[in-house]
Amino acid sequence: MKRYLFVAAISAIACGSAAAHHGWGSYDAANPVTIKGTIVASKYENPHATISVKAADKVWTVTLAPTFRMINRGASKEMVAVGKTISAYGYVSTAEKDEIRAERITVDGKTVEMR
């Protein structure tokens, strides 16, 4: 019985993680863009950190890397805090017209690779 519960718990965790995570096929990698602006909202949480950036044309949702990767590469929560000016290079979503997946970001002269 204990083994059954263990296997069931592991399966539930794996399925939940897979359902929460999405693939990158819905981004237009053939046409990269760079947006620059002020961070107006920031969520530093898994499965991916996200920020909202007020650029010259509109407010963009920018999908960043998972927090463990950001921390390992020197992109702290403070780096992507509300009020910071950011440049984000990445790919526009084919499903959400105001969203990009960032490949790299630059804040305060520091560039960090997201992938």
Residue, then its C-alpha position, 0 to 999 in steps of 0.5 A: m500500500k505504501r508503494y502504491l501511495f508513493v507511486a501515485a504521489i510521484s505521478a501526480i507531481a509529474c503530471g501537475s508539473a507537465a500541465a503547468h509547463h508549456g512548450w516554446g513552439s508557439y513563439d516566432a523564433a524566425n523574427p526576434v524583437t527587442i523591446k525597451g521600457t519600464i517594468v510595471a509588474s513583476k512575478y518572480e515565481n515558477p514555472h517562469a518569472t514574468i514581467s510586464v514592460k511598458a514600451a513605447d507602443k504598448v505593455w508587453t508580457v515578457t516570459l523569463a526563465p525559471t527562477f533557479r536559472m535566473i538566480n544561477r545567472g545573476a538575475s535576482k528578483e531585485m534586477v527585474a523589480v517594478g520601476k527598472t528600465i529593461s531591454a528584452y530580446g526575444y520572440v513574439s508569441t503566435a498565440e498572445k500578440d502582446e507576449i514575448r519569450a525573452e532570450r536575454i535581458t539587459v538591466d542597469g548595463k548587465t546582460v543576462e541570458m535566459r536560455 
